[in-house]
């Protein structure tokens, strides 16, 4: 059975897989049995005690015995005392409350059940930070006292309430640091494995995620038990989505049709009745993307009467209808949520039900959301879309790959629109997950006006379980480190200290570095259910004042003799037994660069303004960045050498200048008959070659002002495939871009070219590193090339890959990528941001766009041998005032 009338209510964006994918349980019960129960608490305003109420329903419809012949009992046990040992865990349980039966003088007609009540003094409250659980045991006995039936589950005591512009958990306005989660297994599809659920929760907790939205249907029952146990706030969502009706405006959405009311209510009732005893659920959701109408009002009304202990959520109808207790927009821009939060007539909190669409190389601008959330009252977090790429394993020609829409011959399909996760299908992390962890971290560090401020953003946990450490780096090298002794910081409190009073100050006074960064980390002192001791909770890097004024010096001629030879169009420049550079006047490029006789650069250095489009670049139809780039022929630009000359030469310096025209060429034309009107870029590149071995490239770029925002402004060149070790001083170690680099600390990192590649399921621009001061590319013998910014040029965006830009653009699956003979390197003066507010409109923020205006920048190259390091070459660029 693939389809039913219920399919109209189940139009979620995920794999439509037929068959039974949940467990099927056949359960034998006595003729009179416990049919249902509802655990509720009423916690005192000062949280000193909790009144317990358990409503138990008995079913004796198949039994002739009177229900009055049976007795029901309930007890509450404290199961929170876990004693950890080397190889096992002991559980100590204490009966803390025996619930008493309440005999109502006015019983409900038709209610075959009991109400049991009790009180717990000083209850240990449940929260995502402190997921304290109790064990509820309910027993049914016959007239002789024999056990007939019993039920048990883990329950938590917590209070969910509202205040103006706030959702409160135990009286605190907890911030939702969440993700949306579809049920998806890369091999089994919609079928769940407990090991996969545990893996998800461990990864979420390790990356500071504290909330999950069950998108967009109730999920496997074990998932709720695990969220109770691990501590994860949850929005439980009814299986209602009528997405397809948006494409057919002549048809009314089911919510506006009374004939659909019973079906919709049935799904909501089923969700609430099944899941009502789970402490992790703090909000009920009545569906997703199902428009809005009277049926939704009925759904929210039923929930509010059934369970007043939780809030109700629904985005449809503009996210501000009377059926939602939370303003819960999806993909609203930062300015929009700020406007709502500041609206004095809106008294509900703003929690984004979906934001930061994580499709491929994405999640740019995420820090802008959290700058607003952390500073503006009424903004209380959100749920990133979404958790895991929904790729399915498929064997093609003997190799396994991640398959997506259409790869199984399935039509209709939505191609790769289900690959929106911050982790890959196998649960390995996208680089963006580092950004999520950083922006979600509960320990914040800032440096302003000479004060180091450490803030505990937790609402219930102190910092007693954390160890703080500091590391000081100067120009990327470690200057000192140690434990940072701090008094315990209470929840929502801060510790402040003058930076000169810190234990790092003595190391700072001894440093002559141009840049000195202080990194403060917080790690777990002891192991938890989801991480081992030493796990990194937070890490923040701040720039300290420099001890000395350091300025770039001018490269001066040396006594070393340059060998310069011109044969026809080939210019050879070098130093005997060290390096040789071969330049072609006809093409205006380098044909070869050798160090100690070994080939390092095989081709270059040329202007580059194109990148392999990302998913976000493609979103937006005719208005997308990719459509506009192609309309401007940016994907077809070729560079024609208009002129090239040796402007000066002597035994100590050589100056070569080349002028390029970037031409948009129709295929039937050749560079020789190009029309001036097709010139999109004019680039003047000057090589200044010094006897010291320095080669300074000066670039002056003049784009056509009518062009759209540019993908990049920089240079590219081809290195020999053996030059595959990359060391850089910049942000890292993971992939980062101008609008997604908050988590990437400045340091000196080293990776192979293969390790730098990010295997996004659908290839595109990837593997970049931001704010690079210097970089070396070398082979196993330490021979290679050094490159750095020069003069007043800002740090670079750097990329090195076996896969060319055209190859990343050509392929639709990572497994189909073909390695080039060389390594393609990009050093960018400017690189456009990734965007990510959504993936279906051009949404890179203005400050991360690259407008078509003139640019000037300089890059310093230097031949590297095993006797030199990138750090030493870099330091030689500076002098102290």
C-alpha positions in Angstrom: 0.0 0.0 0.0 1.8 3.2 -1.2 -0.9 5.8 -1.1 -4.1 6.6 0.8 -6.2 9.6 1.5 -3.9 10.2 4.4 -1.1 10.9 1.9 -2.6 14.4 1.4 -1.7 15.1 5.0 1.8 13.6 4.7 3.5 15.8 2.0 6.8 16.3 3.9 10.1 17.1 2.2 11.8 13.7 2.7 12.0 10.3 1.1 8.6 8.8 0.3 9.2 5.2 1.2 6.4 2.6 1.3 6.2 -0.3 3.6 6.3 -0.7 7.4 9.3 1.0 8.9 8.4 1.1 12.5 8.5 -1.8 15.1 5.3 -3.9 15.2 4.5 -5.0 18.7 2.0 -7.6 19.6 1.3 -7.3 23.3 -0.8 -9.7 25.5 -2.6 -8.2 28.4 -5.0 -9.5 31.1 -8.7 -9.0 30.5 -8.7 -6.2 33.0 -5.6 -4.1 32.5 -3.9 -0.7 32.7 -4.9 0.9 29.4 -3.3 4.3 29.9 -1.9 6.8 32.4 -0.9 10.4 32.5 1.8 11.7 34.9 1.4 15.4 35.8 3.1 17.7 38.3 2.2 21.0 39.9 5.5 22.5 41.1 5.5 25.2 43.8 6.4 28.7 42.8 9.6 28.4 44.8 10.2 24.9 43.5 10.4 23.6 47.1 7.9 20.8 46.4 5.9 19.1 43.7 2.4 17.9 43.8 2.1 14.6 41.8 -1.0 13.5 40.0 -1.3 10.3 38.0 -4.5 9.6 36.1 -4.8 5.9 35.4 -7.4 4.4 33.0 -8.4 0.8 33.4 -10.0 -1.3 30.7 -12.2 -4.2 31.7 -14.3 -4.3 28.6 -13.6 -8.1 28.1 -13.9 -9.0 31.7 -17.1 -9.7 33.7 -15.5 -8.7 37.0 -16.5 -5.4 38.5 -13.7 -2.8 38.3 -14.4 -2.1 42.0 -12.8 -5.5 42.8 -9.4 -4.2 41.7 -7.0 -1.8 43.4 -4.5 0.5 41.8 -1.2 1.6 43.4 1.6 3.9 42.2 5.0 4.7 43.6 7.8 7.0 42.5 11.4 6.0 42.8 14.5 8.2 42.6 16.6 6.6 40.0 19.1 9.5 39.7 21.9 8.2 41.9 24.4 6.8 39.4 27.6 5.5 40.8 30.3 5.1 38.1 32.9 2.4 38.4 35.6 1.3 36.2 33.6 -1.3 34.2 30.0 -1.0 35.3 27.3 1.3 36.7 25.2 0.6 39.8 21.7 2.0 40.0 20.4 2.9 43.4 16.6 3.4 43.6 14.7 5.0 46.6 11.0 5.1 47.0 10.3 8.8 47.5 6.6 8.9 47.1 3.7 6.4 47.5 0.8 7.9 45.7 -2.6 7.7 47.3 -5.9 7.0 45.6 -8.3 9.9 45.5 -12.0 8.9 45.5 -13.9 11.5 43.7 -17.4 12.4 45.0 -18.3 13.4 41.4 -16.8 10.8 39.1 -16.6 11.5 35.4 -19.2 9.7 33.5 -17.7 6.8 31.5 -14.2 7.2 33.1 -13.0 3.8 34.2 -10.0 4.8 36.1 -8.3 6.2 39.1 -6.6 9.4 40.2 -3.6 9.0 42.4 -1.8 11.9 44.1 1.3 12.5 46.2 3.9 15.1 47.1 7.7 15.2 46.6 9.7 17.6 48.7 12.7 19.3 47.2 12.2 17.6 43.8 15.2 17.2 41.5 13.9 19.0 38.4 14.4 17.9 34.8 16.1 20.1 32.2 18.3 19.6 29.3 21.2 20.6 31.5 20.2 18.4 34.4 18.0 15.6 33.1 16.9 14.2 36.5 14.5 11.3 36.1 12.3 9.3 38.5 10.8 5.9 37.9 7.0 5.7 38.1 5.6 2.2 38.8 1.9 1.5 38.6 0.4 -1.8 39.7 -3.1 -3.3 39.4 -4.1 -5.9 41.9 -7.2 -8.1 42.2 -9.4 -8.4 45.3 -7.0 -11.0 46.8 -4.0 -8.7 46.4 -2.5 -10.6 43.5 -0.7 -8.7 40.9 -2.7 -8.5 37.7 -0.9 -5.9 35.6 1.8 -3.3 36.0 3.3 -0.4 34.0 6.4 1.7 34.5 8.3 4.5 32.8 10.9 7.2 33.5 9.3 10.6 34.3 10.7 14.0 35.0 9.4 16.9 37.0 9.7 20.3 35.4 7.5 23.3 34.9 6.9 24.8 31.5 5.3 28.2 31.5 5.0 31.6 29.7 6.0 35.1 30.6 6.0 38.2 28.4 8.2 37.3 25.4 9.6 34.3 27.1 9.2 30.5 27.3 10.2 29.4 30.7 11.6 26.0 31.9 11.6 25.8 35.6 11.2 29.6 35.7 14.2 30.2 33.4 14.0 31.6 29.9 16.2 28.8 28.4 17.6 29.5 24.9 16.8 27.0 22.2 19.9 25.9 20.5 18.2 23.4 18.3 18.1 21.4 15.1 15.4 19.8 13.1 15.6 16.0 12.8 14.0 13.7 10.3 14.1 10.0 11.0 16.7 8.8 8.5 19.2 5.9 8.3 21.6 5.8 5.3 21.1 2.1 4.8 17.6 1.5 6.2 15.8 4.6 5.2 13.0 5.5 7.6 13.7 2.5 9.8 15.2 3.3 13.1 18.1 1.7 14.9 18.6 2.6 18.6 22.4 2.8 18.0 21.7 5.5 15.4 19.5 7.4 17.7 22.1 7.3 20.5 24.7 8.4 18.0 22.6 11.4 17.0 22.1 12.4 20.7 25.7 12.0 21.5 26.7 14.2 18.6 24.1 16.8 19.4 25.2 17.0 23.0 28.8 17.1 22.1 28.1 20.0 19.8 26.1 22.1 22.3 22.7 21.4 20.8 20.1 21.3 23.5 16.8 21.0 21.5 15.3 19.0 18.7 12.2 19.5 16.6 10.7 16.2 15.4 10.2 17.2 11.8 7.6 16.6 10.8 5.9 13.7 12.5 6.0 11.8 15.8 9.1 9.7 15.9 10.1 6.3 17.3 9.1 5.8 20.9 12.7 5.0 22.0 13.8 8.4 20.7 11.7 10.1 23.4 13.1 7.9 26.1 16.6 8.7 25.0 15.9 12.4 24.9 14.5 12.2 28.4 17.7 10.4 29.5 20.3 12.5 27.7 18.6 15.8 28.3 17.1 17.3 25.0 14.3 19.8 24.8 11.8 18.6 22.2 9.1 20.0 20.0 6.9 17.0 19.2 5.1 17.5 15.9 1.9 16.0 14.5 2.1 14.2 11.2 0.3 16.9 9.2 1.8 18.6 6.2 -0.1 19.6 3.1 2.8 21.1 1.2 1.6 20.0 -2.2 -1.6 22.2 -2.0 0.6 25.3 -2.3 1.1 24.3 -6.0 -2.7 24.1 -6.6 -4.3 27.3 -5.4 -7.7 26.3 -6.8 -8.0 23.6 -4.2 -8.6 24.4 -0.5 -6.1 23.2 2.0 -7.6 20.5 4.2 -7.5 22.8 7.2 -10.3 24.8 5.6 -12.5 21.8 4.9 -14.6 20.4 7.8 -14.4 16.9 6.2 -10.7 16.8 7.1 -11.1 18.0 10.7 -11.5 14.5 12.2 -8.4 13.1 10.3 -6.3 16.0 11.5 -7.5 15.8 15.0 -6.9 12.1 15.1 -3.2 12.7 14.3 -2.8 15.3 17.0 -4.7 13.2 19.6 -2.6 10.2 18.8 0.6 12.1 19.3 -0.4 13.7 22.6 -1.8 10.5 24.1 1.2 8.4 23.1 3.9 10.8 24.2 2.4 12.8 27.0 4.5 11.3 29.8 7.9 12.4 28.4 9.7 15.2 30.2 11.7 16.2 27.2 8.6 17.5 25.3 8.2 21.1 26.2 6.1 22.1 23.1 3.5 20.4 21.0 3.4 21.2 17.3 0.2 20.8 15.4 2.0 20.2 12.1 4.1 21.9 9.4 3.4 23.9 6.3 -0.3 23.1 6.2 -1.6 26.6 5.6 -4.0 27.8 8.4 -7.7 27.5 9.0 -10.4 26.5 11.5 -9.2 22.9 11.8 -5.9 24.2 13.3 -7.8 26.3 15.8 -9.6 23.0 16.8 -6.3 21.2 17.1 -4.6 23.8 19.3 -7.8 24.1 21.4 -7.9 20.4 22.1 -4.2 20.3 23.2 -4.6 23.3 25.4 -7.5 21.7 27.2 -5.9 18.3 27.4 -2.4 19.4 28.5 -2.0 22.9 29.8 1.5 22.0 31.1 3.1 22.6 27.7 3.0 25.3 24.9 1.6 24.9 21.5 3.5 25.7 18.3 2.5 26.2 14.7 4.2 28.2 11.9 1.4 28.1 9.3 -0.6 31.2 8.6 2.4 33.5 9.2 3.6 32.1 12.5 1.6 34.6 14.6 -1.9 33.1 14.7 -3.9 32.5 17.8 -3.1 28.8 17.5 0.5 29.2 18.5 2.0 30.2 21.8 5.4 31.0 20.1 6.1 33.2 17.2 7.9 30.6 15.2 8.8 31.8 11.7 10.9 29.8 9.3 13.8 31.3 7.4 13.0 34.8 8.6 15.9 37.2 8.2 17.7 38.7 11.2 16.1 42.1 10.7 12.6 40.5 10.6 13.0 38.6 13.9 14.5 41.6 15.6 11.5 43.7 14.4 9.1 41.1 15.9 11.0 40.9 19.2 10.9 44.7 19.6 7.1 44.9 18.7 5.5 45.9 22.0 2.2 44.4 20.9 3.7 40.9 20.6 4.1 39.2 23.9 5.1 35.8 22.7 8.8 34.7 22.4 10.4 34.4 18.9 11.8 30.9 18.3 12.7 30.1 14.7 11.2 26.7 13.8 13.6 26.5 10.8 16.6 28.7 9.9 20.1 28.5 8.4 19.4 26.0 5.6 22.3 23.6 5.7 22.3 22.5 2.0 25.8 21.5 1.0 28.5 24.1 1.7 26.2 26.5 3.6 25.3 28.0 7.0 26.9 31.4 6.2 25.6 34.3 8.3 24.8 32.0 11.3 26.7 34.2 13.6 24.5 37.2 12.6 21.5 35.3 14.0 23.2 34.6 17.3 24.5 38.1 17.7 20.9 39.1 17.7 19.6 36.2 19.8 22.3 36.8 22.5 21.5 40.5 22.8 17.8 41.1 22.2 15.1 40.3 24.7 12.3 38.2 23.1 14.6 36.2 20.8 14.9 32.8 22.3 16.7 30.7 19.7 15.7 28.4 16.9 16.1 25.1 15.1 18.6 24.8 12.2 17.4 23.0 9.1 18.4 20.3 9.5 20.4 17.6 11.2 21.5 14.9 8.7 21.9 14.7 5.0 19.2 12.2 3.8 21.4 10.3 1.4 20.9 6.6 0.8 23.6 4.2 0.1 23.6 2.8 -3.5 26.1 0.7 -5.3 27.0 2.0 -8.8 29.6 0.1 -10.9 30.9 -1.7 -7.8 31.3 1.5 -5.7 29.1 2.8 -3.0 27.8 6.3 -3.2 25.3 8.6 -1.5 22.1 8.6 -3.7 19.5 11.3 -3.7 16.3 12.2 -5.6 16.2 10.7 -9.1 19.2 8.3 -8.5 16.7 5.4 -8.3 14.8 6.4 -11.4 12.2 7.9 -9.1 9.9 10.5 -10.5 8.8 13.0 -9.4 11.8 13.9 -7.3 13.4 16.9 -5.7 17.0 16.1 -6.7 19.3 16.8 -3.7 16.9 18.9 -1.7 17.0 16.4 1.0 20.7 16.9 1.6 20.3 19.7 4.1 22.2 18.4 7.1 25.0 19.7 9.3 26.3 16.1 9.2 26.7 13.6 6.4 24.3 10.6 6.1 26.9 8.4 8.0 26.9 11.0 10.8 30.4 12.4 10.1 30.3 16.2 10.5 30.0 18.9 7.9 32.5 21.7 8.6 29.5 23.9 9.4 28.9 21.8 12.5 32.0 23.4 14.1 30.3 26.8 13.6 27.1 25.5 15.2 29.0 24.2 18.2 30.8 27.5 18.6 27.8 29.7 18.4 25.8 27.4 20.6 28.5 27.1 23.2 27.4 27.8 26.8 30.6 29.5 27.9 31.1 32.9 26.2 34.4 34.9 26.4 34.8 38.5 25.4 37.5 41.1 25.5 36.5 44.8 25.8 38.3 47.8 27.2 41.0 45.7 28.8 38.6 43.3 30.5 38.4 39.5 29.9 34.8 38.5 30.6 33.8 34.8 31.0 30.1 34.3 31.0 28.2 31.1 32.0 25.2 31.0 29.6 23.8 27.9 31.3 20.5 28.4 33.1 20.9 25.6 35.7 24.5 24.3 35.7 27.4 26.1 37.4 30.9 25.8 36.0 31.9 23.4 38.7 32.2 20.4 36.3 34.4 22.4 33.9 38.2 23.0 33.7 39.3 26.2 32.1 42.5 26.5 30.2 44.4 29.3 28.3 46.7 29.2 25.4 48.6 32.3 24.0 49.7 32.3 20.4 52.0 34.8 18.7 51.8 34.9 14.9 50.4 31.4 15.1 53.1 29.9 17.4 52.3 28.9 21.0 53.9 31.2 23.6 52.4 29.7 26.7 49.5 27.7 28.2 48.1 26.6 31.4 45.1 26.0 33.6 43.0 29.1 34.3 42.0 29.0 38.0 38.5 30.4 38.4 35.9 30.5 41.1 32.7 28.6 40.2 30.6 30.8 38.0 26.9 30.5 38.7 24.3 30.2 35.9 23.8 33.4 33.9 26.7 35.0 35.8 30.1 36.3 34.6 33.7 36.5 35.9 35.7 39.5 34.9 39.5 40.1 35.1 41.9 42.7 33.7 43.9 41.1 30.9 47.2 42.2 32.4 46.3 40.2 35.6 46.0 36.9 33.7 48.6 34.1 33.9 49.4 34.7 30.2 50.8 38.2 30.8 54.4 37.2 31.4 54.4 35.3 28.1 52.9 38.3 26.4 55.6 40.6 27.7 58.3 38.4 26.1 56.7 38.2 22.7 57.6 40.4 19.6 54.8 38.9 17.5 52.7 41.1 15.2 49.5 39.3 16.3 48.9 37.9 19.8 45.8 35.8 20.4 44.5 34.4 23.7 42.4 31.3 23.5 40.3 30.3 26.6 38.7 26.8 26.6 36.3 25.0 28.9 36.5 21.2 29.1 34.6 18.5 31.0 36.4 17.4 34.2 34.5 14.1 34.4 32.9 11.8 31.9 29.2 12.1 31.2 26.7 9.9 29.4 27.5 11.7 26.1 31.2 12.6 26.4 34.5 11.6 28.0 36.4 13.7 30.4 38.4 16.3 28.6 35.7 16.9 26.0 35.8 20.5 24.7 32.7 22.4 25.6 33.8 25.9 24.4 36.7 27.6 22.9 37.0 31.3 22.2 39.9 33.3 20.8 40.4 37.0 21.4 43.0 39.4 20.0 45.3 41.0 22.6 47.2 44.3 22.1 50.5 43.9 20.3 53.5 44.6 22.5 55.4 46.2 19.7 54.5 48.1 16.5 55.4 45.9 13.6 55.3 47.1 10.0 55.9 45.4 6.7 59.4 46.2 5.4 60.3 46.9 1.8 62.1 44.1 0.0 65.6 45.3 -0.7 68.1 44.1 -3.3 70.8 41.8 -2.1 74.2 41.0 -3.4 72.9 37.7 -4.8 73.1 37.5 -8.5 70.0 36.8 -10.6 70.5 34.7 -13.7 68.2 36.1 -16.5 67.9 34.6 -19.9 65.5 35.5 -22.7 65.1 33.1 -25.6 62.3 34.0 -28.0 59.1 34.2 -25.8 60.7 32.4 -22.8 62.2 34.3 -19.9 64.2 32.3 -17.5 65.1 33.9 -14.1 66.7 32.2 -11.1 69.6 31.6 -8.9 72.0 28.8 -9.6 71.5 25.6 -7.6 68.4 27.1 -5.9 65.5 28.0 -8.0 64.4 28.8 -11.6 61.3 30.5 -12.9 60.3 30.1 -16.5 57.9 32.8 -17.9 56.2 32.8 -21.2 55.7 36.3 -22.8 53.1 35.0 -25.2 50.7 33.8 -22.6 51.8 36.1 -19.8 52.1 33.2 -17.4 54.6 31.0 -15.6 55.4 27.8 -17.4 57.4 26.3 -14.7 59.0 27.0 -11.3 61.7 24.7 -9.9 63.3 24.6 -6.5 66.6 22.7 -6.2 65.8 21.3 -9.7 62.4 19.9 -8.7 59.2 21.0 -10.4 57.0 22.9 -8.1 54.6 25.0 -10.2 53.7 23.7 -13.6 51.4 26.5 -14.7 50.2 29.9 -13.5 49.8 32.6 -12.2 46.5 33.8 -13.8 43.5 35.9 -12.7 40.4 34.0 -11.5 36.9 35.3 -10.8 34.9 32.0 -11.0 34.0 29.3 -8.5 32.2 26.0 -8.7 28.6 26.9 -7.8 27.3 25.8 -4.4 23.7 24.8 -3.8 23.0 28.2 -2.4 24.5 29.9 -5.5 22.0 27.9 -7.6 18.9 28.8 -5.6 16.5 31.5 -6.8 15.8 30.7 -10.4 16.5 33.6 -12.7 17.5 35.7 -9.7 20.1 33.2 -8.4 23.7 34.1 -8.3 24.5 31.3 -10.8 21.8 32.5 -13.3 23.1 36.0 -13.1 26.7 34.9 -13.4 25.9 32.8 -16.5 23.8 35.6 -18.0 27.0 37.8 -17.7 29.1 34.9 -19.1 31.3 34.8 -16.0 31.4 31.0 -16.4 33.0 31.4 -19.9 35.6 34.0 -19.2 39.0 33.4 -20.9 42.0 35.6 -20.3 43.8 37.0 -23.3 47.3 38.3 -22.9 47.1 41.8 -24.5 50.7 42.7 -23.7 53.7 41.4 -21.8 57.0 43.0 -21.4 60.2 42.9 -19.3 60.2 46.4 -17.9 63.5 46.3 -16.2 66.3 43.8 -15.6 69.6 43.7 -13.9 71.6 41.2 -11.9 69.5 41.9 -8.8 66.0 42.6 -9.9 63.7 41.7 -12.8 60.3 43.3 -13.5 57.8 41.7 -15.8 54.4 43.1 -16.5 51.4 41.5 -18.3 48.0 42.9 -19.2 45.1 40.5 -19.5 41.6 41.0 -20.9 39.0 38.8 -19.5 36.7 38.0 -22.4 33.3 36.5 -22.7 33.7 34.5 -25.9 31.0 33.0 -28.0 32.1 29.5 -28.9 32.4 30.2 -32.6 34.8 33.0 -32.0 38.5 32.8 -31.0 40.6 35.1 -29.0 42.1 36.6 -32.2 38.9 38.1 -33.4 37.5 39.1 -30.0 35.5 42.3 -29.8 36.4 45.0 -27.3 32.8 45.1 -26.1 33.2 41.6 -24.7 35.9 42.6 -22.2 34.6 41.9 -18.7 37.9 42.3 -16.9 41.1 44.2 -17.4 43.9 42.9 -15.2 47.4 44.2 -14.9 49.8 41.7 -13.2 53.4 42.7 -12.4 56.0 40.3 -11.2 58.9 41.8 -9.2 61.7 39.2 -9.0 64.4 39.9 -6.5 67.9 38.4 -5.9 66.7 37.5 -2.4 64.4 34.9 -3.9 61.3 36.9 -3.3 58.8 37.2 -6.1 56.1 39.8 -5.5 53.0 39.7 -7.6 51.1 43.0 -7.9 47.5 42.7 -9.3 45.3 45.5 -10.4 41.8 44.4 -11.4 39.2 46.5 -13.2 35.9 44.7 -13.7 33.1 45.8 -15.9 30.8 47.8 -13.5 27.7 46.2 -15.0 28.6 42.7 -13.7 26.7 41.0 -10.9 28.5 40.3 -7.5 31.6 38.3 -8.3 32.3 34.8 -7.0 35.9 35.7 -6.2 38.8 38.0 -7.0 42.1 36.3 -7.0 44.7 34.2 -8.7 45.1 30.5 -9.5 48.0 28.3 -10.4 48.8 24.6 -10.9 51.3 22.9 -8.6 52.9 19.5 -9.3 50.9 16.7 -7.8 53.8 15.8 -5.4 53.6 19.2 -3.7 50.7 18.0 -1.6 51.5 19.2 2.0 49.9 22.4 3.0 50.8 24.5 6.0 49.2 27.8 6.7 48.8 30.5 9.2 45.2 31.5 9.1 41.8 30.2 10.2 41.2 26.5 10.5 41.9 23.7 10.7 38.5 22.9 9.1 36.9 24.6 6.0 35.8 28.1 6.6 34.6 31.1 4.5 34.2 34.9 5.0 30.6 34.5 6.4 31.3 31.2 8.3 34.5 31.5 10.2 33.6 32.3 13.8 34.6 28.9 15.1 37.9 28.7 13.1 40.7 29.9 15.3 43.8 31.6 14.0 46.9 29.3 14.2 49.4 27.4 12.1 47.8 24.3 10.7 49.1 21.5 8.4 47.1 19.1 6.2 47.5 17.2 3.0 45.7 18.3 -0.1 43.6 15.2 0.2 42.6 15.9 3.8 41.5 19.5 2.9 38.8 18.2 0.5 35.3 18.2 1.9 33.2 15.4 0.2 29.9 17.1 -0.1 27.5 14.7 -1.7 27.0 17.2 -4.6 30.3 18.8 -5.4 30.8 22.5 -5.6 33.1 25.2 -4.1 34.7 23.7 -1.0 37.9 23.2 1.0 38.6 27.0 1.5 40.4 28.5 4.4 39.8 32.0 5.5 42.1 34.9 6.7 45.3 33.2 5.6 48.4 35.2 6.3 50.9 32.8 4.8 50.9 29.4 3.3 53.5 26.8 2.2 53.0 24.1 -0.4 55.7 21.4 -0.2 56.6 17.9 -1.2 57.8 15.1 1.1 61.3 16.5 1.0 60.3 20.0 2.1 60.7 21.6 -1.3 57.9 23.9 -2.4 56.6 27.4 -2.5 55.7 30.0 0.1 53.0 32.6 -0.5 51.7 35.4 1.7 49.9 38.7 1.5 52.2 41.6 0.9 52.3 45.3 1.8 48.9 46.5 2.9 46.9 43.6 1.4 44.5 41.9 3.8 44.7 38.1 4.5 43.7 35.7 1.7 41.1 33.0 1.1 43.1 29.9 0.3 42.2 26.7 -1.5 44.2 23.7 -2.8 42.5 20.7 -4.4 43.2 17.8 -6.8 39.9 18.7 -8.3 39.7 21.6 -10.7 36.9 24.2 -10.5 35.5 22.9 -13.8 35.5 19.4 -12.4 33.7 20.4 -9.2 31.2 22.2 -11.4 30.8 19.2 -13.9 30.0 16.4 -11.5 26.8 15.7 -9.6 28.2 13.1 -7.1 31.4 13.3 -5.1 32.3 9.8 -6.1 32.5 10.8 -9.8 35.2 13.4 -9.3 38.3 12.8 -11.4 41.6 14.0 -10.0 43.7 16.4 -12.1 47.3 15.8 -13.0 48.2 18.9 -11.0 47.0 20.5 -7.8 44.8 23.6 -8.4 45.5 26.4 -5.9 43.5 29.6 -5.4 44.7 32.6 -3.5 41.8 35.1 -3.3 41.9 38.7 -2.3 38.1 38.6 -2.1 35.8 35.6 -1.9 32.0 35.8 -1.8 30.2 34.4 1.2 28.3 31.2 1.2 24.9 32.5 2.4 22.5 30.1 4.0 19.5 32.1 5.3 17.8 29.8 2.9 18.8 27.9 -0.3 16.1 29.2 -2.7 16.9 32.9 -2.9 20.2 34.9 -3.2 20.8 35.7 0.4 24.5 36.4 0.9 24.6 39.4 3.2 25.8 42.6 1.6 29.1 42.8 3.6 30.0 39.4 2.2 29.3 40.2 -1.5 32.1 41.0 -3.9 31.0 44.0 -6.0 32.4 44.6 -9.5 34.7 47.5 -8.5 38.5 48.0 -9.0 40.8 45.9 -6.7 44.5 46.1 -6.0 46.4 43.5 -4.0 49.9 42.0 -3.7 51.1 38.4 -3.0 54.7 37.5 -2.0 56.1 34.2 -3.2 59.3 32.6 -2.1 61.0 29.3 -3.0 61.0 27.0 0.0 63.6 24.4 0.9 63.8 21.9 3.7 66.1 24.4 5.5 63.4 27.1 5.8 60.0 27.3 7.4 57.0 29.3 6.5 57.1 31.0 9.8 60.7 32.2 9.4 60.0 33.5 5.9 56.9 35.3 7.2 58.8 36.9 10.1 61.4 38.2 7.6 58.7 40.4 6.1 58.4 42.6 9.2 60.5 45.0 11.1 59.9 46.8 14.4 59.4 50.5 14.6 
